[in-house]
Amino acid sequence: MRKLALAAMGLAAAFWTGAAGAQPLIDWDKIQIKTIDLGNKTYMLEGQGGNITVAVGTDGIIVVDGQFAPLSDKIKAAIKAISPLPIKYLINTHFHGDHTGGNVNFAKDGATIVAHDNIRVRLAAGTVAGLTGAKAAPQPAEALPKQTYLGGSIVLEVGGRKARLTHVANAHTDGDSWVWFEDANVIATGDNFNNLKRYQNVDFANGGDIRGMIRANAAFLEIANESTKVVPGHGGLATRADVVEFHAMTVTSKERIEKLVNAGKTEAEVVAMKPMKDYDVKWGPNEQAAEGHVKNVYRSFGRL
Ligand SMILES: [Zn+2]
């Protein structure tokens, strides 16, 4: 049974990344944390769920996203192997459980959770995913960000290291931050970008909008150069060229589907027209993923 569940999860993850509040059946014992050295005391950690970025200063550590709670001990061990310093800040790029599930476990050790204020609101209230109807339960006070911001950028510092968080309004969700470690030339994108060469979920029921996702990727391209290391929400370490490709896909999706929305087509009509047919071959590995993408983009425009 467990094996079956894991196989199903693997498929679901490949087809549909960043699903809101998804709590799939995973055999946690089998998950290993892989550490990738990005240079300048900055690291990417892969396990299960959203990728993690770690930046080590002289008196503490900044971590971006914490994956699922059952992995917290393994993640902490992987970070300890990099540095014995305390984790001072845990940044949440957005509220989805595969990025925030470990919040309580890191806060317990003294980390301050930092995020856009809408994450605090959504974690406290609980959420429902628009496409799947999957529910995420309200989270306890200890899981909520203690330091929040409303817009623009803020900078967090640990000895000699700076993380710049920038909010993008209504993108993957309505509480997204991306993080720029300028001294390491590293961007942590959160789920506004994936490097799976797959369509990305737009959580329209929780303020997501394809137009914001396009703006986020345009912002990444503005600061990235050929040697920038891009830590995606999901998938392996990426380069500027990967972002260029993903950005182009989102722009085409928006242009084609917005045209049909403006022509008064219903969602069912637009889905049936397969407006992304040529892209589906690469980006939508099955019909469900391809249709889901069309619906996500369609509903970005507020029509049901
Ligand atoms: Zn997500």
Boltz pocket constraint, residues with backbone or C-beta under 6 A from the ligand:
constraints:
  - pocket:
      binder: B
      contacts: [[A, 17], [A, 18], [A, 19], [A, 20], [A, 94], [A, 96], [A, 172], [A, 191]]
      max_distance: 6.0
